Amino acid sequence: MSAFARSYARATLESVPSGYDVEKLIENLRSVARAVDGSSKLREFFSAPKIPREPKQKALEAIAGRVGVDDFGRRLLGLALSHGRLRHLSEIVSALSDSYDKSRGHNEAHVTVATPLTPEQERRITDALGRSYGGTFRLNVR
């Protein structure tokens, strides 16, 4: 993960209002990132240096409006756009999600297995990780 993505994540978490629903922000920003990443036309549009910022801002506002991004999230999107980082939105959202999880004592563990795990086996692994490293863990099983 790049340093700039971690910087965006840290700045976002430091500036959220008290009681703000960060999980909803992450979910909504992921939706915007999927929309942009999933369309070659949008990727080209947002990365084209000849297209002025204003039409890009309007298009980004429209996408954000469709997925329910609030004013705080729109300011973050506008900042990413103005600094040429919108094409890295997925990475920024991942950094935000990771930082938010860590701030709450949650961690993600990547586990590769030969056969599917039962729910009991997953629980035992997460419990063991929690005892060994502290905090709670979410498994990403492959």
Disulfide bonds with the S-S distance in Angstrom:
none
